Amino acid sequence: MAEKQIISTPHAPAAIGPYSQAVRAGDMVYMSGQIPLDPATMEIVSGGIEAQARRVMDNLAAVAAEAGGTLNDCVKLTIYLTDLGDFAVVNNTMQQYFKAPYPARATIQISALPRQSLVEIEAVMYLPSGK
């Protein structure tokens, strides 16, 4: 089994529980779910679902960069929404951060997220050795 490498950056929110921002195992990087916390203040950003989705994408991009990749290296996303009515806004925001071909994805409506966030996204990246 490949050795695990913990990925951490001050450019994304610090973990608010017993987990790492990301873990690299071989060519795979598993990024923990990001909620729309501003890393400087550790507060949820204001402005509704669009602002929250952008903050989540920015947080994921910061973790991806620390691991040596970009969001376009993601092969799988899981999006958690408290309201599937926000699906179109999140799709639009995602298209501003990712290029085709897009990663595989699941979107799930759930009853609540930490700190009353409207969205959380976790990701898996493929980073071949040497990248």
N, C-alpha and C positions, 0 to 999 in steps of 0.2 A: 504494500500500500504506500502511496505517496505521502511524504511528510506534509503536515499541515503548516500553513503560514498564515498568521493573523494579519489582516489588513486594517489599518486605522488611519484616519485623517482628521485634522481639526477643521477641515473645510466642509464637513458634514456633521450633523448632530452627534454628540457623544451618546453611547448606549444608555437607555433609561432603564435597563434591567441587566440580568446576567447573560449577556450575549455579546458577540463581536460585530462590528460593522460589516465585516466580510471575512471569509476564510477561503484561502486557496488550497486546493488539494490537486496536485498534478497540473493538468491543463484547465481545470475547472475552478471558477471563482463563484462562491455562493454568497450573494449579498443579502443581508438581513433586510426585512421590510423597513422602508423609510416612510415616515409620516412627515407632514409639512412643518417641521420645526426649523426655525432659523438657527443655524449653528452658533451665531454670536449671542443670541438671547435665550435660546432653548425654549422659545415661545412659539405657538402655532401662528403662522402668518394670517393676516386678515385679508379679506377681499373675496371670500367665497371659493367655490370649487376650482375655478380657473387658476387663481393665485396659489391655491394649495397644490394643485397638480404640477404647476411650474416649480414650486419649491421642492416637491418630491423628486422631480426629474433632475433638478440641480443637485440635490443631495446624492442621488444615485450616480450622477455623472462625476461628482467629486470622489466617491468611493471607487468607481471604475478607474479613474485617472490614477489614484493612489496604487491600484493593483497593476497599472501598466497598460490599461485598455481604454476603450471608449464605450459609450452606450451601444454603438453599432457592433460591438463584440458580444452583446447579449444574445443568448439563444432561447431564453425562456423568461417570461414575466408572469407574475401573478398579481392581479390588481384587485384590491378589496375596496368596495364602495359601500357607504351607508345608504345610498340612494341610487338605484340603477337609472333613474332619470338623469343622472350626471354622466352617463355613459358617453354620449356624443361629445361633450366638452372634453372629457379625458382623452377620447380618441383623437380629437383635433390637436390637443396639446402634445400627445405622443408623436404625432406626425411632424411636429416642429422640432423634435429631439432625435428621432430615429429616421434612418433612410431605408428604403426597400432594398433587399428583401427584409421584412420585419421579423422579429423573433416570434416563436410560438408564444401563445398567451392564453390565460384563463382570466375571466373577470367574474367576481363573486360578490353578491350583495350580502352584507352582514348587518347585524343589529347595532353594533357600536365598535369604535376603534379607540385606542389610547388617546387621552386628552381631548376627546370629542372631535377628533380629526374626521374629515369627510372622505379621505382617501389614504390608502397605504399601498405601496408597491414593493414587491421583492423581485430579485432578478438572479439569473444564473448566466455567467459569462464563460465563453470558451476562449482561452488564451494559450495557443500552442507554445510549447517550450521555446524559449529564445525571444518571445515577444515581450 
